[in-house]
Amino acid sequence: MAGPVICVVGPTACGKTTLGVLLAKRYDGEVVSADSMQIYKGLTIGTAAPTEAEMDGVPHHMVAVAEVEERWSAARYAQTAIPIIDDILARGKRPILVGGTGLWLDAVIRGHGFAPGAAGGEVRRQLQRRLEREGAAPLLEELRRADPASAARLHPSDEKRILRALEVYLETGKTITAHNEETRALPPRYDAVWIGLQFANREDMKALIDRRVDAMAEAGLLEEARSLLRRRLPRDATCMQAIGYKEFLGVLDGSRTEAEAIAEVKLRTRQYAKRQLTWLRRNPDVHWIYWEKERDFAKALRISTEILSAAGVS
């Protein structure tokens, strides 16, 4: 298929799923989810994974494809999603990437791969043991000597990225900064039109998030969290860190009430939405559609159609 893929982005609860389906119907497309938690099986309520009714007959990919025991990264997501997107294109359909996990979206659209280094290998295990013994400060100082640019970008508490940057350098002799500079000079794998959704007034977004969390609680979020607990997963499992589950597990172990958990989920979700917007606003190619008090999908579809028409999508 000629022309670009379509990316529908925005913070949580902004209506990406609905607009993605409308665009898929308008442009004979298929949806590829780019949500780091919707990939897990059984995490339907807390991740707001699209239901059969919401999919409305449109094929959806990368939803409920991972076991809860698995740990997924942006690299693994890209390796899995790119062949799906290529297949959609080969069949003459339009790929529509829908999600708010900006790093994963960038990984697919750029398609340049990631800095080498056997994540989870012996070097990582050694660094992890050092972290447990010494804390993050000595590791960050070591990174500062090898890759000052990377160290300057990282917060001292961002242990995951400190370990990754050191791992790349120790295994390859090349800094992750050098790798990133090289890949930025390459053309992207896909031409893309980015359509973003957000509220003009942040208070309206907060109110919608609060209503959504209340609906999740009524739909059985506590029982969904209980089902995870029955799997005897380690507390640091990726899916256990998802907003909604981590807080509700406290209800199950008696450390907080359900009302306290709901309030915490609302707060964490609002904070997450803010971080999503911060990431996405760095992308100058996003065409933003601003909601007023209520979400008007007919209007959003009309504006999206105009944007896509100008980009040569028909």
N, C-alpha and C positions, 0 to 999 in steps of 0.2 A: 504494500500500500504506500502510495506517495504521501508526503506530508508528515507532520510531527505526531508524536504521542501527546496525549492530554494529561496534565497533572492537576488534580483537584486537591488543594491543600488548605490548611487552616488549623486553628486550635480545636481542642476537644469540644464537642457539642455544637459545633457551628453549622452542621448540616451537610457535611461532605458526602456521606453515604447517599443521601437523597439526590443531591445534584449529580453525583457520579452516575447513578442509575438513569436519571433523565438524559444526561449527555450520551450514555451508552445507547439508549433507545433512539436518540436523535441522529447519532453518527454510526449506527451499526457496530457498536463497540462491545468490549468485554472489560470488566473491572479487574484490576490487579491491586489488592490491598497492600498498603505500605504502612502497616501499624505493627509496632514491635510486640504487642501483646495479643492482638487478634489472631496471630499465627497459632496460638496454643489451643488444643482441644479442651473443651469443657469450661473455658473461661468466657462464657457467652454474655452473661449479665454484666459483670464488672467491666468488661472491655467494650461494651456496646457493640458487639459483633453483629453484622447485619443478619436479620432473620430471613427466612424464606419469603415472607410477605414483603419485606423491605427490598429484597433482591428483585422482586417483581419479574422473574423469568430471565433476568440478565445473568449470564455466567460470571461468577466471582472466583478469583484465584487467590491463593496465599491466605486463605482464612481457615483456621482450624487444621493446619497441616503438621503441627509439631506436637510431640508428646510433652507433657508438663515437666518431665525430667530433663529435657534437652535445654541447652544453652545456645541461643542464636546470637550472631553478631551481624553488623552491617555487611560484612564480607560474605557470610554464609547466605544472608538474604539475597544479595545481588547475584551470587552464583546460582541460586535457585530461581529467582524471578526473571532473569534475563532470557533464558531459554523459553520461558512461558511467553514473554512479550514477543520474542522473535517468531514463535509459532503463531501467535495471534495475527501478527503482520503477514506472515506467509499465507494465512488463510483469508487474507483480504479484509480483515476486521481492524477496528481501531482500538488500540490499547489505551485504557484510561486508568492511570495510577491514582489511587485515592488513599490519602492518609495524612497523618500529622507528624510522623517520625522523619524529620528533615534529613538526618544523616543517612537513613536508608534510601530515601528518594534520591539524594545526591549521588549515592553509591551506584544506583542503577543508571541514572541519566548520564553521569560521567563515564561509567563503565571502564575505568582505567585499572581496576584492581587495587589492592592495598599493599602497603609496605610489607615486604617479606618478613618472615620470622614465624617460627612454629608456635603460635599462641597455645598455651597449655602444655608446652614441652618442658624439657629439663631446665632450660634457662629460666622460664617463667616460674617453675617450682622453686628454684633457688632464690629468685627475687622475692617470691612470696614468703619464704621462710625468713629472709632478711627483714622484710617488712614487719613480720610478727615479732622478731627479736628487737629490731632497732627503731621501728617506726618509719614514717615517710620522709622525715627531714634529711637523713643521710642519703637516701636514694635520690631525692630531689637535688641535693648538692652534687651528687655524682652525675646526674643528668645535666646540670648546669655547666659542668666542665666539658661534657661531650657535645651538648646541643643547647647552647644558651638561649637560642630563640624559642625552642620548644619549652624549656623550663620557665621562661618568662611568661608564656601563655597560660601555664597550668597553675591552678590554685593548689596550695600545699596539701589540701585535704583530698584532692582528686587522685586518689591512690591508683585507681584503675588505669588512667591515662599515663601516669608516671611510670608504672610498671611496663605498659605497652611500649612507650618511647625508649626505655632502657633495653627492653627485650629486642627491639628492632636493631638498635645500635650494637648490642653485644653479639647478636647472631650474624649480622651482615656487615658490620663495619661502616655502614652508612646511616646517617641520622634520618629520623622520620621527617624532619624539616626539609632535607634535601629531596627525599622521595616526593613529598607533597608539592614542592616547587616544580619538579619534573613533570608530574602528572597535570598540574594546572596549565602547563604549556600545550597539552594535547587537546585536540578537539573532542567534544563529548561524543559518546556512543550514539545517543539519540538526539534528534531535534525535538524540542518540547515546547508546548504552550502551557504556561502555568496560570491557573485561575485560583485565586485565594478568596476565602470567605472569612469575614470577621465582623464584629459588631461595631457600629460607630461609637456607641457609648459602652464603656467597659462594664458599667453597672448592669446593663441589660444582659451582658454575657454572664456575669456572676449569678444573676437571678435564674437564668436558664440552667446553668450548671447545678445550682442548688435544687431546682425542680427535678432535674435528671437524676441526681443522686437519691432523692426521696423515692423516685419511681423505681430505681434499682433495688433499693431496700425492700420496697413492697413486692417486687418481682421475685425476691428470694436470694439476694446477694449473700446473706448470712449462711444459707444452706450451701451455696456454691463454694464459699470459703471453707465450710466444714468438709466438703468433698475433697478439697485439696489436703486438708489436714489428715484425712483418712489415708492418703497416699504415702504418708510418712516422708514427705520431702524435706530436705534440709532447709532450714530457715533462710539460707542465702541463695536458694534456687531462684532463677530469674523470675519465674512466674509468681513466686511468693512476694516479690518486691513490687508487684503491680499495685497501683493505687486502688483501694477498695478491698483488696484481699489482706494486705499487711495489717490494715487498721481493724478489720473485722475478725482477724485471728485473735486479737486481744479480747474480743467479746467471748470467744470460745475458751480462752484460758483464764477468764475471770479478771483480767487486769483493767478492763474498762466496760462501761455499759454500752448498749446498742446506740443510745442517743449520743454518747460521747464519740463513738466510732463514726457515726453518720456526720457529725460536725467536723471531725478530723478529715474524713474523705472529701467533704466539700472544700475545706481549706486547701488540702493538697492538690485537688483537681484544679482549683483556681490558680494556684501557684504554677502548676504544670502548664496550663493554658498560656500563662504569661511567658514561660520559657519557650514554648512552641512558637509564639508570635515573635519573640526576640530572634530566634533562629531564622524563621521564614522571611522576616523583614530584611535580612541581609541579602536576599536574592532580588536583584533589581528587575528580574524578568517576570515577577509575579504581577498579574493584573488583579487588583483587589476589588472585590464587591463588598460593600458595607451594608450590613443589616441595620434596620431601624429597630423599633420595639419588638417587632415580630419578623420572622424569616419569611420572605416572599419568594418562593421558588420559581414561580412563573416569571417574575421579573429577573431573577438570577439566570434562568435559562435563556431569556431573551438577550441579556447583556453578554452572557457567555457565547452565544451564537454569533453576536456581532464581533466579539474578540477573535473567535476562531475563524470567522469568514475573512477578517482582515489578515489573518495568518495563512490563508490559503486552504483551510480545512472546510470541506463541503460534504 
